[in-house]
Amino acid sequence: MNKVNSILPYISSVMLSLTKTEQKIARFVMENPQKVIYFSITDLAETVHVGDASILRFCRKIGQKSYQGFKMALAQELSAKNEYAVEHSADDSALSETRKRYQAVFNANLKVMNETLQLLDEKSVREAAQAILQAGRVLICGAGTSGITAMDAMYKLNRIGIRAEAFYDSHLRLIVDSLLSERDVLIAISFSGSTKDILDEIEVAKKAGARIIAITHHARSPIAKNSDLVLLHGASENPSLPGDISTKIAQLMVVDILHSLVAANSDSTYKAAQLTAEAVLDKLI
């Protein structure tokens, strides 16, 4: 399990793997974090109408050894978030509706990027970058809007000399997956971590011997469980909008971090970046 650096984003990422009772606790915690830090374990159990033992099991599920440890970590997270709070003044009422809306979008995107930094496991990111650098071939897959992220990753990696491919057609991807080897890497991008097409690809690629890197929000999703390395990202507060721009920014942020690490660890990638830049120079006016 990844080291838990931020409680609330991690609870969101494992929500689908929790029992109904644990999900009940999780929802209350996410909706009332300021109250929970002042609750005793009995207070929380009585408020949510569960037993003390259920609270303890929930704490262990989210990587905390005790209820007190959970409360301390939550309090530290809430304190840190205050650094990013937006200052309000008596002039707020004068702000135009448009300004309020794009400020809200900015705040949401900033929140998701901060969550991504908290959720990413440094060791897993380093190993993923090294696997990409050493791979003979890198195939990147994503369904729906995650497919757009896959195309972006392909573009970035090819610019630094990494042989990367991404295809919109899921049948073609399965064909290519079956031809991978133990020297190759499949990067699977899925917000939910439960997309059947992507799971099918992982199964075929693993059978071929390829190493699997997952980029997802859900830490205990089927895709995460079937991958060798899992890179978690933040997400919009609205779980019904997995394709919105905040989630897209989080995915692209992970791709950019991988690209940066791969580019920084090889002289050949630097040379490739120069060559590819020169190749498209004439396209500029």
Secondary structure by P-SEA (a helix, b strand, c coil): cccccccaaaaaaacccccaaaaaaaaaaaacaaaaaaccaaaaaaaacccaaaaaaaaaaaccccaaaaaaaaaaaaaaacccbbbbccccccccaaaaaaaaaaaaaaaaaaaaaaaccaaaaaaaaaaaaaccbbbbbbcaaaaaaaaaaaaaaaaaccbbbbbccaaaaaaaaaaccccbbbbbbbcccccaaaaaaaaaaaaabbbbbbbcccccccccccccbbbbbcccccccccccaaaaaaaaaaaaaaaaaaaaccaaaaaaaaaaaaaaccccc
